[in-house]
Every structure is written in structure tokens, then in C-alpha cells.
Amino acid sequence: MSNHHGPPAFKWAHLWQPAIVNPVNLKSYTIPFFNLRDPYCRSFHLSWLGFFVAFLSWFAFPPLIPEAIKSDLKLTDKEVANSNIVALSATLLVRLVTGPLVDRYGPRVVMAALLIIGAIPSGLAGTAHNANTLYILRFFIGILGGTFVPCQAWTSAFFDKNIVGTANAIVGGWGNMGGGATFAIMVAVYEGLRTLGLTEHIAWRVSFVAVPAPVLIFVAVLTLIFGQDHPAGKWADRHNIPAAGLSAEDDLDSSSPREPEDEDDLEKEKRRERKRKEQVSVHVVEAEQPPIESVVDVAVNEALTWKTAWVITKNPLTWLPALAYITTFGFELALDAKMADVLYSMYKGQLQGFNQQTAGYYTSIFGFLNLVTRPFGGYVGDVVYRRWGTQGKKWWTIACGLIMGVSTIAGGFYIAGHKTGNLPDLAVVMGVFAVAAIFSELGNGANFALVPHCNAYNNGVMSGIVGASGNVGGILFALIFRMQPARGKAWWIMGVVCTAINVAISAIPVPVN
């Protein structure tokens, strides 16, 4: 690790050299992708890997539902929709709880705990025998969706504001790519087991035992052994950095809810700051320190209190990324959950050779786009930040949501305009929804480039609120599909909702930096 005065100009060597660290907050200006000896590199890769493998169980049901699980458990379309809603509801609740846990115990420990807890119902997935047992299992497997919160909070703690959007977007995108991988992997494993002679009843059940459960445990162990809580070392030492001593001295324009509200709080804050200054004396840097321009420069995760919870809740800046994420990630969840079923119902028996496996592979394309789309969304967020500050990140996020919404409206009307016997062109359907998916995922990356600037002292809580809001969108859109079975109608209704929300949030102001 090396100190540097301000963010350096990009060099390819930064990808394998030790992290270049801001001496004020110990966050890295660079992402050392290939330097596994560097704790910044290891934490970066473990954050996305934990989120990635969570999908292997969390999203393992949708690719097998259209043909295998639906027929084996004798499920109706409404029961399938209900199971999707149950899974999303569980994740919503877990993400809200996980945010405060991350701020208190750190992202590494919380990530490992979620993977281990989620592995238990994953191993029991094969015990489902009717709709009710499926609901119960999908609810507890939905716990794994909470891994998104420590994934984002981990990189927010390790990477500085010049590159945090890119870091958050890469780990979020590569993690989300697990959704696409799951469609390909689970369908391939299921079909492989069927060719070995296993019945449909047995094959889908064995698929869960063979893939998700052991992988989740393995990655949890890697996280505990090779991960690091914070740039300062252990999570309990996160205040032991120069930024902690500066935070009370600099009069920054901040939306962060840390101001003490009575004399007792003020006295406690003064004692805490004196203690921090004593602790950080070992980190004094002889070189000139970078200027403090933003609360993000000095913010350190604080445990949530009732007072800060109220301030966060009433802060409009909390709801800007949250409402935006309802649209972009909500759309992505709906696409992952429903598109295989939609394609299967439209083209089975209409296109030669089109079956559950084909529908799963086509749907996996949207998830695999996350390899580049979400990272690029965060990268653009960092680029516009250098020119236009936080305002640039806001408008980039909203622009992605608007383009996604309009594309979804177009795709919905195209499908709805083709009645039974008049088949929509598969290439057109995939093309239009690919545009919607690309801007949905770009928007997801843009959004979590913006999140670190909102309530910076409770980044775990913010990641939890915004992440949970994505699940609110997924549930909302799943309900639309449940209530609007007519072909294509649910899609254009979703598009109208997404467009309206993104127009409305454009009025919410953001800090300059």
C-alpha cells in the first residue's frame, strides 16, 4: 500500500500494483484487480463473489419452474407468481435488517453469516412437495438476497470517492451476473441429471443439493479466512484513521445525520473525538494531505440509533436512490423472474425446438449483460462526477431509468399487439427488452455510484434501504404480472410506472460533492 496526494491518473499498472491510498481515510484511489496479496483486492473480489453465489440458490427456482417444478408440484400460474413474491418479500425484509448489522459488525462477517444461513434452506429445497412448502422454502432462501448489502458496503468502505462508483458497480454487476449464470447452470445440471436417468421429480431436487448448498458454504469460509473488515483492519478499529480526527473539525455541507441533538450527545461526541485523535496519531502522514471537499472524505460507518434512523427516514436524499432503484432493479428482478415463463408460453410449440431449456438460455442473456453494463453505469457515474459533482450522478441515474421505462412500454405494446395466432417476432422481443435491460443495469450501477453521497455515516443502512427498495419494485411488478395476465399488458404498465417515478424524483436536490 502506498500514500498519494490526490487521485492519480489511470495507469494499467494500477491493476496489479498495490493500492494507492488516500492518507486521510485509508480508502484506495485504485482497484488492484490482480494483486491478491493486497487486502483491497481480496475484499473487492470477495464482495462480488459472495453476492454472485447467492444467486445460485436465490434465483435457482425460476429457470426450472416453467416445466419441471410447476408440473411436479402441480402449481397454478397464480401459485408460481405467489412464490416469486414470497422470495422477494423475504429479501426486502432481510436487506432492511442487514443494513444496520453491517454498520455495527462490518460487511465481511455479515456476508459470511448470510451465506451460511442461506445454505441451510438451499439444501432443503428438494423437500418441497406442494405450493405451501415451496413458499416457506423460497422465503428462507430469500435471505440470500441480503448479500447485496454487505457487497456494496464493503467496497464503499475500501474505495475512495473518485472510483467508488466504478467499484460498487463492478461488484454489483459481477454479482448480479449470478442471475444469468444461474439460469444456464441450473438448467444444464437439471438436463444432465435427466440424461443420466433421473426422473423429473428427482432431478430438480438433486440440482439444489449438488450446486447451491456446498458452493455457499465454500465461499463463506473463503470470506472469513481471506477477507478484511476495513482498511484500518478489524471493524472495531474503523475509527482509528486520520479522518476520524478531522470529522468534527471540518464544517462540511453534509446530509449525514450525525449532529448531536442535546448536551449529553454533544459531550459524548467531544469525548469520542478526543479518543479518536489519540488513536489516529500512529497514522500521521508527513506528505501534504488531500483537501477535504466532501463528507464522503471523512465519513466512518456509525451504528444506527433511533435518532439517526428518524433523520435518515425524513431526508429526501434517502429516497432519491431508493425510488430510482425501485424502477431499475425492480425491473431486472421482474425480467429474471418472468421472462423465461413468458417466452416459454409464447413460443412453445410455435418455434421448432423451443422448450424450457431454450427459454432459460434466452433469459440468461439479460443477466450476463451485467458483466459490462452495471460496471459501465458506475464508471460513467464517476466520470460525470468529476465534471458535474453529485448532480451529474443524479441525472445519469434518472436518464437510465427513463430510457428503460420507455423501452419497456414499447416492448409491452409490441407483444400486446400480437394476439393468439399472430406470433411476436422473437428477435424483436429480445432486442427491445435487451435495450430495457441494458439501461436498467446501467441505472443500477449509476445508482450505487450515488448512494455513498447519501447519509454517508450510515452507508450500510443506506445500502440496505436502497437494496430493499429494489425488492419493493420486484414485488410491485410481480403483482402487476399476477393481476394482468393478458400478453404484454404487464410490461407496458411497468414501463409507465418506471417512467413516472423517474420524472418525479428529478425534483429532489443533491449535495454538490
FIRO-191079 format. One line per 4 residues: number of its first residue (from 1); their letters; for each residue x, y, z of C-alpha. Coordinates in nm, 2 decimals, m for minus. Example, Ala and Ser with C-alpha at 12.3 -4.5 7.8 and 13.67 -1.06 7.14 Angstrom:
// residues 2
1) AS) 1.23/m0.45/0.78 | 1.37/m0.11/0.71
//
This chain:
// residues 513
1) MSNH) 0.00/0.00/0.00 | 0.13/0.35/m0.08 | 0.01/0.70/0.00 | m0.05/0.96/m0.27
5) HGPP) m0.16/1.32/m0.27 | m0.49/1.31/m0.46 | m0.62/1.05/m0.71 | m0.35/0.95/m0.96
9) AFKW) m0.40/0.95/m1.34 | m0.51/0.60/m1.45 | m0.23/0.36/m1.54 | m0.27/m0.01/m1.65
13) AHLW) m0.01/m0.09/m1.38 | m0.26/0.01/m1.11 | m0.44/m0.32/m1.19 | m0.16/m0.53/m1.04
17) QPAI) 0.03/m0.28/m0.82 | m0.06/m0.23/m0.45 | m0.35/0.00/m0.38 | m0.27/0.38/m0.38
21) VNPV) m0.43/0.50/m0.06 | m0.58/0.83/0.05 | m0.39/0.91/0.37 | m0.70/1.08/0.53
25) NLKS) m0.95/0.79/0.51 | m0.73/0.50/0.41 | m0.96/0.43/0.11 | m0.79/0.33/m0.22
29) YTIP) m0.78/0.56/m0.52 | m0.72/0.25/m0.74 | m0.86/m0.10/m0.78 | m0.57/m0.36/m0.77
33) FFNL) m0.77/m0.63/m0.96 | m0.49/m0.88/m0.99 | m0.29/m0.83/m0.67 | m0.44/m1.09/m0.44
37) RDPY) m0.18/m1.01/m0.17 | m0.34/m0.67/m0.13 | m0.64/m0.66/0.11 | m0.81/m0.41/m0.11
41) CRSF) m0.81/m0.66/m0.40 | m0.92/m0.95/m0.18 | m1.21/m0.76/m0.03 | m1.31/m0.64/m0.37
45) HLSW) m1.33/m0.99/m0.52 | m1.49/m1.15/m0.21 | m1.76/m0.89/m0.21 | m1.89/m0.97/m0.56
49) LGFF) m1.82/m1.34/m0.53 | m2.05/m1.37/m0.22 | m2.33/m1.19/m0.40 | m2.27/m1.40/m0.71
53) VAFL) m2.31/m1.74/m0.55 | m2.61/m1.62/m0.35 | m2.80/m1.62/m0.69 | m2.72/m1.99/m0.74
57) SWFA) m2.99/m2.06/m0.48 | m3.19/m1.73/m0.46 | m3.27/m1.75/m0.84 | m3.25/m2.12/m0.89
61) FPPL) m3.63/m2.17/m0.90 | m3.74/m1.95/m1.19 | m3.54/m2.14/m1.46 | m3.68/m2.48/m1.35
65) IPEA) m4.03/m2.36/m1.28 | m4.18/m2.35/m1.63 | m4.16/m2.72/m1.70 | m4.01/m2.92/m1.41
69) IKSD) m4.12/m2.77/m1.08 | m4.45/m2.64/m1.19 | m4.56/m2.98/m1.32 | m4.41/m3.18/m1.04
73) LKLT) m4.57/m2.98/m0.77 | m4.89/m2.92/m0.98 | m4.87/m2.54/m0.94 | m5.11/m2.29/m1.09
77) DKEV) m4.98/m1.97/m1.26 | m5.10/m1.78/m0.95 | m4.91/m2.00/m0.72 | m4.59/m1.95/m0.92
81) ANSN) m4.64/m1.58/m0.90 | m4.70/m1.60/m0.53 | m4.38/m1.79/m0.48 | m4.19/m1.52/m0.66
85) IVAL) m4.35/m1.25/m0.44 | m4.27/m1.45/m0.12 | m3.90/m1.48/m0.22 | m3.88/m1.10/m0.29
89) SATL) m4.06/m1.02/0.03 | m3.81/m1.21/0.23 | m3.52/m1.04/0.06 | m3.68/m0.70/0.12
93) LVRL) m3.70/m0.76/0.50 | m3.35/m0.91/0.52 | m3.20/m0.61/0.34 | m3.36/m0.36/0.58
97) VTGP) m3.22/m0.56/0.88 | m2.88/m0.62/0.72 | m2.80/m0.25/0.67 | m2.78/m0.17/1.04
101) LVDR) m2.60/m0.50/1.11 | m2.33/m0.41/0.85 | m2.28/m0.07/1.02 | m2.24/m0.24/1.36
105) YGPR) m2.05/m0.56/1.27 | m1.89/m0.50/0.93 | m1.96/m0.63/0.58 | m1.73/m0.93/0.60
109) VVMA) m1.89/m1.10/0.90 | m2.24/m1.02/0.78 | m2.17/m1.16/0.43 | m2.04/m1.49/0.56
113) ALLI) m2.33/m1.52/0.81 | m2.59/m1.47/0.53 | m2.42/m1.73/0.31 | m2.41/m1.99/0.58
117) IGAI) m2.77/m1.93/0.70 | m2.89/m1.93/0.34 | m2.72/m2.26/0.26 | m2.95/m2.45/0.51
121) PSGL) m3.28/m2.39/0.33 | m3.10/m2.43/0.00 | m3.00/m2.79/0.09 | m3.36/m2.85/0.20
125) AGTA) m3.52/m2.71/m0.13 | m3.59/m3.06/m0.25 | m3.83/m3.13/0.04 | m4.09/m2.90/m0.13
129) HNAN) m4.40/m3.11/m0.22 | m4.67/m2.85/m0.27 | m4.73/m2.48/m0.30 | m4.72/m2.40/0.07
133) TLYI) m4.39/m2.58/0.13 | m4.25/m2.40/m0.17 | m4.35/m2.07/m0.02 | m4.17/m2.15/0.30
137) LRFF) m3.85/m2.26/0.14 | m3.84/m1.97/m0.10 | m3.90/m1.73/0.19 | m3.59/m1.86/0.38
141) IGIL) m3.38/m1.89/0.07 | m3.47/m1.53/0.00 | m3.24/m1.44/0.29 | m2.95/m1.48/0.04
145) GGTF) m3.07/m1.17/m0.14 | m2.95/m0.97/0.16 | m2.59/m1.04/0.05 | m2.62/m0.73/m0.18
149) VPCQ) m2.60/m0.50/0.12 | m2.25/m0.61/0.25 | m2.13/m0.64/m0.11 | m2.19/m0.27/m0.17
153) AWTS) m2.10/m0.15/0.18 | m1.77/m0.34/0.16 | m1.64/m0.17/m0.15 | m1.78/0.17/m0.02
157) AFFD) m1.56/0.13/0.29 | m1.25/0.04/0.08 | m1.25/0.27/m0.22 | m1.24/0.65/m0.24
161) KNIV) m1.50/0.88/m0.40 | m1.30/0.91/m0.73 | m1.36/0.54/m0.80 | m1.62/0.41/m0.56
165) GTAN) m1.89/0.43/m0.82 | m1.69/0.20/m1.05 | m1.60/m0.03/m0.76 | m1.96/m0.06/m0.64
169) AIVG) m2.09/m0.11/m0.99 | m1.84/m0.38/m1.08 | m1.90/m0.59/m0.77 | m2.28/m0.53/m0.80
173) GWGN) m2.27/m0.62/m1.18 | m2.05/m0.92/m1.15 | m2.26/m1.04/m0.85 | m2.58/m0.98/m1.04
177) MGGG) m2.43/m1.18/m1.33 | m2.50/m1.47/m1.10 | m2.87/m1.43/m1.21 | m2.77/m1.51/m1.57
181) ATFA) m2.53/m1.78/m1.46 | m2.79/m1.95/m1.25 | m3.03/m1.98/m1.55 | m2.76/m2.15/m1.75
185) IMVA) m2.61/m2.36/m1.47 | m2.94/m2.49/m1.31 | m3.09/m2.58/m1.65 | m2.77/m2.76/m1.76
189) VYEG) m2.74/m2.95/m1.43 | m3.11/m3.05/m1.44 | m3.09/m3.16/m1.81 | m2.77/m3.35/m1.73
193) LRTL) m2.93/m3.54/m1.44 | m3.23/m3.62/m1.67 | m3.00/m3.77/m1.93 | m2.84/m3.99/m1.65
197) GLTE) m3.18/m4.14/m1.60 | m3.32/m3.94/m1.30 | m3.69/m3.87/m1.31 | m3.82/m3.51/m1.33
201) HIAW) m3.94/m3.55/m0.97 | m3.59/m3.63/m0.85 | m3.37/m3.43/m1.09 | m3.47/m3.08/m0.99
205) RVSF) m3.44/m3.17/m0.62 | m3.09/m3.31/m0.66 | m2.99/m3.00/m0.86 | m3.02/m2.79/m0.54
209) VAVP) m2.81/m3.02/m0.33 | m2.54/m3.06/m0.60 | m2.48/m2.69/m0.67 | m2.60/m2.41/m0.44
213) APVL) m2.56/m2.55/m0.09 | m2.19/m2.66/m0.10 | m2.08/m2.35/m0.30 | m2.24/m2.11/m0.05
217) IFVA) m2.06/m2.28/0.24 | m1.73/m2.27/0.05 | m1.74/m1.90/m0.03 | m1.84/m1.82/0.33
221) VLTL) m1.53/m1.99/0.45 | m1.32/m1.80/0.19 | m1.47/m1.47/0.31 | m1.39/m1.54/0.68
225) IFGQ) m1.03/m1.65/0.61 | m0.91/m1.41/0.34 | m1.14/m1.11/0.38 | m1.06/m0.79/0.58
229) DHPA) m1.32/m0.59/0.76 | m1.19/m0.24/0.70 | m0.89/m0.06/0.56 | m0.79/0.00/0.93
233) GKWA) m0.80/m0.37/1.00 | m1.07/m0.50/1.23 | m1.42/m0.34/1.21 | m1.38/m0.23/1.57
237) DRHN) m1.08/m0.03/1.46 | m1.26/0.16/1.18 | m1.24/0.49/1.37 | m0.86/0.45/1.41
241) IPAA) m0.79/0.66/1.10 | m0.70/1.03/1.04 | m1.04/1.10/0.90 | m1.20/1.03/1.24
245) GLSA) m1.00/1.31/1.39 | m1.09/1.55/1.11 | m1.46/1.48/1.10 | m1.55/1.70/1.40
249) EDDL) m1.33/1.98/1.29 | m1.43/2.05/0.93 | m1.75/2.24/0.87 | m1.88/2.03/0.57
253) DSSS) m2.21/2.07/0.39 | m2.34/1.73/0.47 | m2.67/1.55/0.46 | m2.54/1.29/0.70
257) PREP) m2.74/1.26/1.02 | m2.47/1.27/1.29 | m2.53/1.61/1.45 | m2.58/1.57/1.83
261) EDED) m2.92/1.69/1.94 | m2.87/1.76/2.31 | m2.60/1.85/2.56 | m2.54/1.49/2.66
265) DLEK) m2.49/1.39/2.30 | m2.26/1.68/2.24 | m2.04/1.59/2.54 | m2.02/1.22/2.43
269) EKRR) m1.93/1.34/2.08 | m1.64/1.55/2.22 | m1.51/1.26/2.43 | m1.53/1.03/2.13
273) ERKR) m1.34/1.28/1.91 | m1.06/1.32/2.17 | m1.03/0.95/2.19 | m1.01/0.92/1.81
277) KEQV) m0.74/1.18/1.78 | m0.53/0.99/2.03 | m0.59/0.66/1.84 | m0.50/0.80/1.50
281) SVHV) m0.17/0.95/1.60 | 0.01/0.65/1.46 | m0.13/0.72/1.11 | 0.02/1.07/1.07
285) VEAE) 0.14/1.12/0.71 | 0.43/1.35/0.65 | 0.32/1.43/0.30 | 0.06/1.70/0.24
289) QPPI) m0.29/1.56/0.28 | m0.56/1.59/0.01 | m0.81/1.86/0.07 | m1.14/1.77/0.25
293) ESVV) m1.41/1.85/m0.01 | m1.70/1.63/0.09 | m1.84/1.44/0.39 | m1.76/1.12/0.19
297) DVAV) m1.39/1.21/0.26 | m1.42/1.17/0.63 | m1.73/0.96/0.70 | m1.69/0.64/0.91
301) NEAL) m1.98/0.39/0.95 | m2.17/0.45/1.27 | m2.41/0.22/1.45 | m2.77/0.31/1.39
305) TWKT) m2.97/0.48/1.66 | m3.33/0.58/1.68 | m3.23/0.94/1.63 | m3.03/0.88/1.32
309) AWVI) m3.29/0.64/1.19 | m3.55/0.92/1.21 | m3.32/1.17/1.04 | m3.24/0.93/0.76
313) TKNP) m3.61/0.85/0.71 | m3.71/1.21/0.67 | m3.42/1.31/0.45 | m3.54/1.34/0.08
317) LTWL) m3.18/1.24/m0.03 | m3.25/0.89/0.12 | m3.54/0.84/m0.12 | m3.38/0.96/m0.44
321) PALA) m3.17/0.65/m0.50 | m3.43/0.43/m0.32 | m3.71/0.53/m0.56 | m3.48/0.51/m0.86
325) YITT) m3.38/0.16/m0.76 | m3.74/0.05/m0.73 | m3.76/0.11/m1.11 | m3.43/m0.02/m1.23
329) FGFE) m3.35/m0.32/m1.01 | m3.73/m0.39/m0.97 | m3.74/m0.42/m1.35 | m3.44/m0.65/m1.35
333) LALD) m3.60/m0.88/m1.09 | m3.92/m0.89/m1.29 | m3.73/m0.98/m1.60 | m3.53/m1.25/m1.44
337) AKMA) m3.84/m1.40/m1.27 | m4.09/m1.38/m1.56 | m3.92/m1.37/m1.89 | m3.84/m1.74/m1.92
341) DVLY) m4.20/m1.82/m1.84 | m4.32/m1.55/m2.09 | m4.10/m1.68/m2.37 | m4.19/m2.04/m2.30
345) SMYK) m4.57/m1.97/m2.30 | m4.54/m1.77/m2.63 | m4.31/m1.99/m2.83 | m4.35/m2.35/m2.70
349) GQLQ) m4.49/m2.54/m2.99 | m4.47/m2.24/m3.22 | m4.10/m2.24/m3.28 | m3.93/m2.57/m3.35
353) GFNQ) m3.72/m2.70/m3.06 | m3.82/m2.42/m2.82 | m3.85/m2.56/m2.47 | m3.78/m2.48/m2.11
357) QTAG) m3.41/m2.51/m2.17 | m3.42/m2.27/m2.46 | m3.63/m2.02/m2.27 | m3.38/m2.03/m1.98
361) YYTS) m3.08/m1.97/m2.20 | m3.25/m1.67/m2.37 | m3.34/m1.52/m2.04 | m2.98/m1.58/m1.91
365) IFGF) m2.86/m1.33/m2.17 | m3.01/m1.04/m1.97 | m2.83/m1.15/m1.66 | m2.50/m1.20/m1.83
369) LNLV) m2.52/m0.84/m1.97 | m2.42/m0.74/m1.61 | m2.07/m0.84/m1.69 | m2.03/m0.50/m1.86
373) TRPF) m2.35/m0.29/m1.81 | m2.36/m0.23/m1.44 | m1.99/m0.17/m1.41 | m2.01/0.08/m1.70
377) GGYV) m2.30/0.25/m1.53 | m2.09/0.31/m1.22 | m1.79/0.41/m1.43 | m1.99/0.68/m1.61
381) GDVV) m2.12/0.79/m1.27 | m1.76/0.85/m1.16 | m1.67/1.03/m1.49 | m1.97/1.27/m1.47
385) YRRW) m1.89/1.33/m1.10 | m1.55/1.48/m1.19 | m1.72/1.73/m1.42 | m2.06/1.80/m1.25
389) GTQG) m2.03/1.66/m0.90 | m2.31/1.47/m0.73 | m2.56/1.64/m0.96 | m2.41/1.46/m1.26
393) KKWW) m2.45/1.12/m1.08 | m2.82/1.20/m1.01 | m2.91/1.29/m1.37 | m2.72/1.00/m1.52
397) TIAC) m2.92/0.76/m1.29 | m3.25/0.92/m1.38 | m3.17/0.92/m1.76 | m3.11/0.54/m1.74
401) GLIM) m3.44/0.49/m1.57 | m3.63/0.69/m1.82 | m3.48/0.51/m2.13 | m3.55/0.18/m1.96
405) GVST) m3.91/0.28/m1.89 | m3.98/0.40/m2.25 | m3.82/0.08/m2.39 | m4.04/m0.14/m2.16
409) IAGG) m4.35/0.05/m2.28 | m4.26/m0.02/m2.64 | m4.19/m0.39/m2.57 | m4.52/m0.43/m2.39
413) FYIA) m4.73/m0.27/m2.66 | m4.54/m0.48/m2.93 | m4.63/m0.81/m2.75 | m4.98/m0.70/m2.67
417) GHKT) m5.04/m0.61/m3.03 | m4.99/m0.97/m3.14 | m5.29/m1.18/m3.04 | m5.30/m1.56/m3.03
421) GNLP) m5.20/m1.70/m3.37 | m5.01/m1.38/m3.46 | m4.67/m1.46/m3.30 | m4.44/m1.17/m3.20
425) DLAV) m4.10/m1.19/m3.36 | m3.85/m1.34/m3.11 | m3.57/m1.12/m3.24 | m3.77/m0.80/m3.19
429) VMGV) m3.88/m0.91/m2.84 | m3.53/m0.99/m2.74 | m3.39/m0.67/m2.90 | m3.64/m0.43/m2.73
433) FAVA) m3.61/m0.59/m2.39 | m3.23/m0.61/m2.43 | m3.23/m0.22/m2.46 | m3.45/m0.20/m2.15
437) AIFS) m3.23/m0.45/m1.96 | m2.91/m0.26/m2.06 | m3.04/0.07/m1.93 | m3.18/m0.10/m1.62
441) ELGN) m2.84/m0.24/m1.54 | m2.66/0.08/m1.63 | m2.90/0.26/m1.39 | m2.83/0.01/m1.11
445) GANF) m2.46/0.09/m1.14 | m2.52/0.46/m1.16 | m2.74/0.44/m0.85 | m2.48/0.29/m0.63
449) ALVP) m2.23/0.54/m0.75 | m2.47/0.80/m0.59 | m2.55/0.61/m0.27 | m2.22/0.68/m0.09
453) HCNA) m2.30/1.05/m0.11 | m2.63/1.00/0.08 | m2.62/0.96/0.46 | m2.25/0.88/0.44
457) YNNG) m2.21/0.79/0.81 | m2.46/0.51/0.77 | m2.36/0.36/0.44 | m2.47/0.02/0.55
461) VMSG) m2.82/0.14/0.63 | m2.84/0.33/0.30 | m2.73/0.02/0.11 | m3.00/m0.17/0.29
465) IVGA) m3.27/0.08/0.22 | m3.19/0.12/m0.14 | m3.14/m0.26/m0.19 | m3.47/m0.33/m0.02
469) SGNV) m3.64/m0.07/m0.24 | m3.53/m0.27/m0.54 | m3.72/m0.57/m0.40 | m4.02/m0.34/m0.34
473) GGIL) m4.01/m0.28/m0.72 | m3.98/m0.65/m0.78 | m4.28/m0.73/m0.57 | m4.48/m0.44/m0.72
477) FALI) m4.41/m0.57/m1.07 | m4.47/m0.93/m0.98 | m4.82/m0.82/m0.85 | m4.88/m0.64/m1.19
481) FRMQ) m4.80/m0.97/m1.37 | m5.03/m1.16/m1.13 | m5.32/m0.92/m1.19 | m5.26/m0.86/m1.56
485) PARG) m5.22/m1.20/m1.73 | m5.30/m1.05/m2.08 | m5.00/m1.09/m2.30 | m4.78/m0.78/m2.30
489) KAWW) m5.00/m0.56/m2.08 | m4.80/m0.60/m1.76 | m4.48/m0.49/m1.94 | m4.62/m0.16/m2.06
493) IMGV) m4.78/m0.09/m1.73 | m4.44/m0.14/m1.57 | m4.29/0.09/m1.81 | m4.54/0.37/m1.74
497) VCTA) m4.48/0.33/m1.36 | m4.10/0.34/m1.40 | m4.11/0.65/m1.63 | m4.34/0.84/m1.39
501) INVA) m4.13/0.76/m1.08 | m3.81/0.88/m1.25 | m3.97/1.20/m1.37 | m4.10/1.27/m1.01
505) ISAI) m3.76/1.22/m0.83 | m3.58/1.46/m1.06 | m3.70/1.74/m0.83 | m3.50/1.60/m0.53
509) PVPV) m3.18/1.81/m0.47 | m2.84/1.66/m0.40 | m2.52/1.79/m0.24 | m2.25/1.95/m0.46
513) N) m1.99/1.69/m0.38
//
